[in-house]
Amino acid sequence: MPAMFFSIGKALYASLVDNTERTLEAHLYSLMAKVEIEQGELAPITLIAPELTRPVSDTFAYIYLNKEIAWQSESTLGYQYIPKHAATAPGIMDFSKIEELDKYFRQLSFVFYMDADGIEYQVTVLVLKDEEAILSQMQDFQETLRHWLIIIAIVMGLLIMLGFLWSSHPLKRLDKEIVAIESGNADQITGEYPEELEKIQQDLNLLLATQQRQKDKYRASLSDLAHALKTPLAVLKSSDLASNGDSQEQLDRISNMIEHQLKKAASGGTDTWKKQTKVKPILDSIINAMGKVYRDKGIQFIQAVDEKSTFLGDKTDLMELLGNILDNACKACDALIEIKVKQLGQQLIIEVGDDGPGVPADKIEELTIRGKRLDTYEHGHGVGMAIVGDLMDAYNGKMTIATSQLGGALFTLVFNYE
């Protein structure tokens, strides 16, 4: 834009100078036509050009006879100087920029010879225009041009903004539909979109439908497996083999392992479209249930929960995670459990600490090893940790175990959603 403005200004100035030369040339020819010499003097000249007859005009003229001033236009009355004679060769028109008394003028001069009463006279005609008049026209034009350019820029900016808003409207609608799918409020993208987005819409719907079919098929297979295993286990539990304490313990262990593996398989990793589950309502329901189960212990739950904390995953998985962690804490604690939940940008942090004996330092590493079960701990830590560990892996989370301020174990679950 500045380069264009400069180029236009330069072209305009050249055009104004050229137009000035043509105007002065017209005045000069008009004066030459009126030059008459009578008795050695220039005859009176009557002008009709208003630029030369108006006092204090920006255009004026002089005529010299034999290098002596013989006439000057009425427009020169406001000036207290007479321009120097322009010495030019006869018959050659000279257009130049001159300086007089710290002012610049555009001057057109012409010299010719004229006979009168047998005497030859050198006639010099000078027509001048104040350079400030040219610059003033240029400045007026530049000011007008600047205003129009600003208006055009504003209009173009508004049009571009409106065009962007109009073109991005389908993208915003598509984003809303995707958010609805992530929140579990929709299963497909059903809106009508421009041709450019139809392919994306079709691909996304195909991906969602394929994922749902795979999930349904997977769950059906797991359900069949569960029913197939229930009958043999029920027969074994009712047989004479179950009367043996060791056998009963192994049967219970097999039952628990089957249940765990089914839950592990059912989690199957995070969905491509994560559901947004508020943590506070789920946590309150689990605490309420634990309070009833362990009513005899009179456990006090200390909560510091961010109301806006959101788990990007299935509600059942969150209940499984918190349920196992809090169940272990209730079994291990004496009377206090502290729960902290906070959302730091794209990170969800859940901390559960108790006032129990804690996890032995030499067992912490074992407890965090995938698949390692410490179900034999007297105070309950480790029960269900395999499920928790698998779910944390499925959601790309990280679990750490340390000592809480209450003196017992502190389980910290961290989920990064970046």
N, C-alpha and C positions, 0 to 999 in steps of 0.2 A: 504493500500500500504506500509507504513513504517513497519508494522508487518511482512508482507510477505518478504520484503527486509531483515529484521533482521533474519528471519527464514532461508532464503536461504543462507545468509552469515554464519550463525552458522552451517548449514549442510555442506556447502562447506569447512569450516575450519576442521570439523571432517573428511571429505573425504580426504583432503590434508594430514592431520596427518596420517591417515591410509595408504595412498599411500606412504608416506615417510617411514613408518615402513616396508612396503613390499620391497621398493627399497633398504633400508639399509640392510634388511635381505638377499637380493640377493648378495649385495657386501660382506657381512660377509661370506656367504657360499663360495663365490669365493675365498676369502682370506684364509679361512680355508683349502681349497683344495690345496693351494699352499704352505702351511707352511711345511718346512723341516728343520731339525736341523743337522748341520754338525760340528763336533768338538766343541760342546757346543755353537755354534752360529747359528743364523737363516740364512738359505741360502737366496741368493738374490731372490727377488720376482719380476716377470714381470707382469704388469697389462695391461689390454686392456680397462678397463672402463675409458672413457675420464673424468668423474667427479673427479676421483682420481689422474689422471696424469696431469691435467691442473692446473698451479699455480694460487693461489688466487681463488680457486673454493669455492663453498658453501658446498661441501661434502669432507670429509677427513677421514683417518683411521690410527690407531695405533695398533701395536702388542707388547705385553710384554712377556718376558720370566722370569719366577720366579719374577714377579712384577717389573722388570727392562725393560725400553723401549728398544726394539730390532729393531724396524722398524717403519717408518712413511711414509705416501704417499707423493708424490711430491706436491699434492695440499695444504699441510700444510706449504710450504715454506714461504708463505706470513704472517704467524702467528708467533708471538714471544712468544708463551706460549705453554705448553704441558698440555693437560687436566689431571686432577687427575685420578688415577686408580679407576676403578669402581669395587668394591669388590662384586662379585656375587658368588653364589654357583655354583660349577661345574655342567655342563649339563643343566643349566637353562638360557634361553635367557631373558635378561632384557632390556626393552625399556622404557626410561624415559626422562624427561625434566630436563636439568642441567643448571647451571649458571656458567660462567667462565669470569672473568674480565668484569663484568657488561653486559655480553652478554648471550643470551639464545640459547641452542642447543638441538636438539633431538638426543639422544645417544642410540645406540643398542650395548650391550656388551654380550660376551659369554666366559666362562672359561672352558677349558678342559685340560686333562693331556696327555702327549705324551712321549713315551720311545725312547731314542736315545743313542746308545752305552752303554746300560745297565743303563742309568741314566733317572730318571723320571723328566720331566719338566712341570711346570704349564704355559700354554699358555693362554693369555688373548687377545682377539681381540675386538677392539673398532671401531665402525663406527659412525661418527657424521654428522649432517646436520644443517646448520645455520637456526635458527628459522626465521630470517629476510627474508630468501628466501621463506619460506612458506607464511609469511605475505604479501610479495611482490606479489606472485601469487594471493593471496586472494584479495588484493587491486586492482590488474589489472582486475580480474574478476568482482569485485564489480563496478568498474568504467564502464566497458563494460555493465554490467547489468543495471546500473543506466541510461546510455545513451539509451539503448534499451527500458527500462521501460518508460522513458520520451517520446521516439518516439511512443511507443505503446499507452501511455496515450493521446498524441496529436492526433494520428490517431483515437483512440476510441472517443475522444471528438468531432472530426470533423464528424465522422460517426453518433454519437448521434445527433449532431446539424443538419446534413443533414436529418437524419430520422425524427427529430422533424419538420423541415421546410416542408418536404414532407408530413408528416401526418397532419400538420396543414393547408396545402394549401386548402383542401376542406372547412375547417372551415372559412378561410378568404373569400373564394368565397361566402359561405353562409351568412357571415356577410355583404358583399357588397350587396347581394340581399335584405337582411333585411333593410339595410340603404336606398336602392332604394324604398322599400315599404313605409318606414317611410317618405321619401321625396315626396311620391305621384307619383313617376315615374314608378311604377310597381304595379301589383295587386296580383301576385302570385310568388312563388319560382319555377323557371323553369329549373334550372341547373341539371346536372347529378351528383349524389353524391355516395360515397361508401355505401355499405349495412348498415353499422352502422348508417348512417345519413338519410337513406331513410325514416325511420319511423318518424323521427323528421320533415323532409320535408313534408311528407303526413299530419301529424297532424297540422302543421302550415298552410298549404294550406286549410285544412278542416276548421280550425278556421277562416281564412280570408273569405272563401266562405260563411260560416254560418253568420258571422257578416255582410257581404255585403247584404245577402238576408234579414236579419232582418231589416237592415237600409232601404233597398229599400221598404220593406213591410210597415215599419213605416211611411216613407215619403209619400207613396201612400195613406195610411189611412189619414194622415194629410191633403194631398191635397184634398181628397174627403170631409173631414170635412170642409175645408175652402170654397169649392164651395157650400156645403150644407148650410153654414151660410150666404154666401154673398147674396143669393136671399132673405131670410126673412129680412135681414137688409136693403136691397135696397127697398123692399116694404114698410117697416116701415118708412124709410127716405122720401119716396115720398108720404106718407099718410098725412092726416090732423093732425095726432099726432105730426109730425115733425115741424109743424108751431109754436108749443109752445116752447118757449126758454128753459124751463127746460127739456122738453122731448128731444129736439134736443141735449142738453148737455149730457143727459143720453145715448142717442143713440150713440153719438160720443165716450162716455166713454166705452160703450159695445164694439164698434168697435175696439177701442184701446186695450181693455183687450183681445179680441179674437186674435188680431194680436200679442200681447205680449205672450199669452199662446202658440200660434202656434210656435213662434220663440223659446220660452223656451223649448217646447217639441222637436223641430227640433234639438236643440243643443244636447240634450240627453246625456250629459257627454262627456268626451274626448274619442276619439277612442283608441282601444287597440294599434294601430299603429299610433303614433303621426306624423303629417306632420310638416315639418320644414318650417316656414314662416318667411321671413326677415321682420323686423319691419319697417325699413326706407322707403321702397317704398310704403307700405300701409299708413304710416303716412303722407308722402308727398301728396298722392292723396287726403286724407281726408282734410288736411290743405288747399289744393288748392280749394276743393269744399266749405269748410267753408268760405274761403276768398271771394268767389263769392256770397254765400248766405247772408253773413253779410258785404257786401261791404260798405254799408252806415256807418258802425261803424268804418271803417278804422283800423281794429284790426292788431296789430303787433305781429307776432308769433316768440318767441325766442326759438331756438332749440339747444339742446346739446345731440345729438343722436350718440350712438356707431353704426358704420356701420355694425358690425358683430352681432348685437343683433338679436336673433332668438326666435320666438314664436313657441313652440311645440304644434301646434294645427291647426285647420282649418282656412283658410284665411278669410272666411266669419265671423267666430266668432271674429277674431281679429278686423275686420272692424266694427262689431257691438259694441265691447267694446270701441274702440277708438272713434268711431262716436258718441256714446251717451255721453261719458265723454267730448269730445271737443265741442259738441253741447251745453251742459249745460254751459261749460266755456264761450263760445261765447255769450250766452244769458246773463250771469251774469257779464261779465267783462266790464270795461270802455274802455280800449284800448290795454291792454297787456295780453298775455298768454305765460307762460313759460313752455316748455316741455323738460323733461330730460328722456333719455332711456339709461340704462347701463346694461351690462351683467357681473355679478360677479360669475365666475365659473359656477355652475349649477343653478344660480339664475338670473331671469330676473326682473328688476325693472323699472316701468314706473311711472313718476311723472308729473302731470298736475296741474299747479297753475295759478291763475288769479288775477287781481287787483280789482275785484268786492267787494261787501259787505261781501262775505263769507257766510258760513252756520252758523246759530245761534247755540251757544254752546248747548242749551237745545234740539236742533233738530238733532244733530250729531248721537246720539245713535239710534234715530228712523230711521234715513236714512240708517243705516247699518243693521237694523233688516230685516231678510229675509222676503220678501213679503210686507214690509211697503212702501207705496208710498207717496211721498210729492210733488205731481204734482201741488199743488196749490201755490207753492212759486212764489212770484212775479218776482224774478230775475232768475228763471229757474233752480236752483239747485234742484235735485230730479227727474226731468223729465227723464224717461228711466232708473232710477237707479235700478229698479226692474230687468230689463233685465241684467244690468251690474252685479248685485249681484248674479243672477242665473248662469250667465256664469262663474263668479269667483268661485262659488261653484262647478260647473261642472268640472273646471280645477284645483280644489284643491288650488286655489289662495287665497290671502288675500288682502282685501282693507281697507285702513285707510283714515280718513278725518281729516285734521288739517288746520292750517292757513299758507298760503304761505308767502314768503318774500315780495311779491308784495302787501300783505294786504288782499287778498281775500282767497278763499278756495284752499286747496291743496289736490288733490286726488292721493294716492299712491297705485299702483297695484303691488303686489309681487307674482311671480310664482317660485316655487321650483321644479326643475326637477331631484332631487336626487333619 
